[in-house]
Amino acid sequence: MRRIRWATITLVVALAATAAVGTAPASSLPGRTAASKPAATEVGVTPTQIHVAVVADVDNSIAPNLFAGSRDAVLGFARYVNQTGGIAGRKLVVDFYDSKLNPNETRNAEIQACQNDLAIVGTSSVFLVSVDDMRTCKDKAGAATGLPDIPFVTTARVQACSDQSFPVTGSLVVCSTQNDHPQTYVAPVGRGLYWQKKFGSDLHGVYVFGSDSKSARDSSFETLGQLRTIGIKSDGDFDRSASAQQSEYTPIVQAIKSKGSTYAQCTGQYTCTVLLRKEASLQGVTSVKVWDCGGQCYDPKFLATGGPDVEGEYIYLNYLPFLDKKEQKANKMLGNFVKYTGADKVDGFGAYAWPAAEAFREAVDSVVKKDGVNGITRQSLFGALNGIHDLDAGGMFGTTDLAARQVTNCFVLLQVQHGQFVRVYPKKVGTMSCAPKNLMDVKLDIS
């Protein structure tokens, strides 16, 4: 198994010293002196402002408002930064470009960001399948330096493994093996080990994958579908569009009944899980011990639309449960995420985009410390991002080696009990499970 720098594995018990809750006033920023008055140093950098882009799929007919949470989190982060002293003596400004689940809109967004912004932060675009426009992006001096990208969603391997992209979720494929046959992938299996200890080693069931994008489908299969590697074998893999109706889940539920499945997972939007659970209730399914869902189900709308049919659903997160006020109190950055994004706008996607924005701030602060407030360029930002090895966003996020594009081994498990999200593992508020065994290398050959 690939070794990870385990000095970075703890999330809350041993917070990284670089994760600060506030930003120093502009006059006390590293490198800020009377002689270093902020100037226009790069595309998106003026004497008074630093512009960053957030590219996200929001307005679309297939999955309306899909990554609105990513957009709202980056906008909220800017409010947080600006109300606590700014960044490098300037105001942080966010330019939102809607990629609309559309390849052409996605490319246009990349081009606009190149023309207007220092970097892209919290990128959440399913159809970002080429990084050519980012790599050929010219800086203020006219050199093709490239455009720094700190994404959340990286369904395409070309983005996940680009040396100019720094995904907060890491790269699912071990990039050094991407051209091998088979390739090596990193699968998060910690929750599966928990369930096997609780329910026994003979769990088996169905895996349902989103089918609207091949790259997104492959990405889900590479990791979320790999609990089978620890013995939760598949009784059937199914593909469903985000626009599928409940009747289209009937064959899946029939497979559950015929196989006596004890496990079921939907990797798509929370509506997939809701429809699967409702159809299972309608057909009287009783065999399933583990209904499995990720952060997309950590949403009040999931409880509201699912009602009693989603009772017992397990939900795993790579961040602290932000809807719980006890968790917000235990971790100040988590509280800031909710406060500045808006309690009515926070969601699981935003909980990934916020750490991306924090990584950007850490990188800028590093540049300023080294070269002053006028040392900020895309080239210097690349250098600083390559120096971030213990990103945890103030302790709210599973610690990850950003520069090495490594997947976090930290998670927390919730369950829907009596219509509420309840922490079940680990039990202590403000903590996560970060054991090395939570990750497993998997050999797959996916073109």
Residue, then its C-alpha position, 0 to 999 in steps of 0.5 A: m500500500r502506498r505510504i502517505r506522510w502520516a505526520t499529516i493524518t490528524l484532523v482535530v487532535a493535532l491541528a496544523a500550526t498553519a491553519a489560522v482562524g483569522t487574518a492579520p490586519a493589512s498593516s501587519l501582514p508578513g512583508r507589509t511595510a510602509a515601503s511596500k505599498p500594494a501594486a498591480t503585479e499580476v492578472g487579477v491583482t490590483p493595488t486594492q484587490i485580488h480576484v479569484a475565479v470559482v467555476a461551478d456547474v449551477d444553472n442546468s436542467i439535468a441537476p439544477n444548482l448542482f454545485a451552488g454550494s461550492r460557489d457560495a462557500v468561496l463567496g463566503f470565504a471572501r466575506y470572511v477574509n475581508q471582514t478579518g483584515g483582507i489578504a496581502g493588504r488587499k480585498l479578496v474578490v470572487d468572480f463566478y463563472d457558471s459552467k452549467l454542466n456544459p463542455n462549451e460553457t466550461r471552456n469559456a469559464e476557463i478562458q475568462a478566468c485566465q483573462n481576469d483572475l489570479a487563480i481558480v478556487g473551488t473548481s466544481s465542473v464535471f465537464l472540465v476534461s481538458v486543461d489546455d486553456m489553463r496550461t497555455c494561460k498567459d500572465k501579466a508579462g505575456a508568458a504562458t505560465g498557466l493558471p493555478d487551479i485548486p479544485f474540488v471536483t476532478t472527474a478527469r484524470v488530466q486535471a487531477c494529475s496536472d502539475q498546475s492543479f491542486p485538488v483538495t480531495g487528492s487524486l484518485v489515481v496514483c498519478s505515476t501509474q496513470n499510463d500503466h495497465p492496470q493503474t493504481y487507485v486509492a480507495p477510502v474503505g474505512r467506513g466499510l471496515y467499521w460496518q464489517k466489524k458491526f455487522g459481520s464480514d458477509l455484507h454484499g449488495v448493489y452499487v449505483f453510479g451516476s451515468d450523465s458523465k463517463s468521467a464522473r462515473d469512472s471516478s465514482f467506480e474507482t473509489l466509492g465502488q471499491l468497498r468490494t476490495i475488502g469483501i463487500k461484494s457486488d450483487g450488481d452495478f447499475d447506472r442511473s441518470a440524475s434525471a431518472q424517475q423512481s420507476e427506473y429504480t425498480p429493477i435495482v430494488q428487485a435485484i436487492k430482493s432476489k439476492g437478499s442484499t445487505y448493502a446498497q450505495c448510490t454515488g450520485q446526487y442525494t435524490c438517487t438515494v431518496l428514490l432508491r430508498k422510497e422504491a425499496s420501502l414500496q417493495g418491502v425490502t428488509s434485508v439491507k443492513v447498510w444504506d450507504c451515502g456520501g456528503q451529498c446526503y448530508d443536507p436538510k433537503f435529504l431528510a425533508t424529501g426522504g422522510p421516514d424512508v431514509e431512516g437508518e441511512y449512513i453518511y460518511l464525511n471527510y469534514l466535520p458535521f457543520l450542521d451540528k452546533k456542537e461541532q461548530k463550537a468545537n471548531k472555530m473554522l467550521g463555525n466561520f464556514v457556516k456563518y459566512t457562507g450562510a446557514d441556509k446555503v452551506d452544503g457538503f460541496g461547499a465543505y470542500a470548496w472552503p478548504a480550497a479557498e483556505a489553501f489559496r490564502e495559505a499560499v498567498d500568505s506564504v508568498v507575502k512572507k517570502d517576497g512581500v505584498n508585491g511578490i504575488t504572481r501566478q508563478s510564485l503562487f504555484g511555488a507556494l502551493n507546492g509547499i502545502h503538505d498539511l492542509d486541514a482548513g483550520g481543523m474542519f477538513g481531513t488533513t491532506d498533502l495538497a502538493a502531493r495530491q494525496v487522498t485524506n484518510c480521515f472520515v466521520l460517520l453519521q446515521v439518520q436516526h429519528g429524522q436527524f443526523v447523528r454522529v456514530y463514529p468516532k463518537k467524540v465531537g470535533t474528531m475524525s477517524c484517521a487510521p492508515k487502514n482507512l485507505m487501500d490501494v486498488k489495481l484497475d484498468i480504466s481507459 
